[in-house]
């Protein structure tokens, strides 16, 4: 069985910059923000170890906790004014998402010793 693999395209340099600026407050993105992120949040290299990382990344804004504070221009519904984001929101364009995806393609998956097991 041969599976189709979608390679994300975009501007790698811009993707790293956008990742650090907009994702780096929670995620360790690269050596450029090696002291950033939240300890309990997976780093981008750790996320790259997941077999289905492309599928997860392609819809990351739908996966918790992202829907509560992430907006993708012309894709996601605006936040309900009755339930504002609990943290400062992240606003991205689809072009920025594509650039982050292109950058993600260049990241070497972390050596975690054992594969990540999910429940």
Secondary structure, DSSP 8 states (H G I E B T S, - for coil): ---------S-HHHHHHHIIIIITTTS--SGGGTT-S-TTS--HHHHTTSTTHHHHHHTGGGSTTGGGTEEETTTS----GGG--SS--EEE-HHHHHHHHHHHHHS-----SS-----
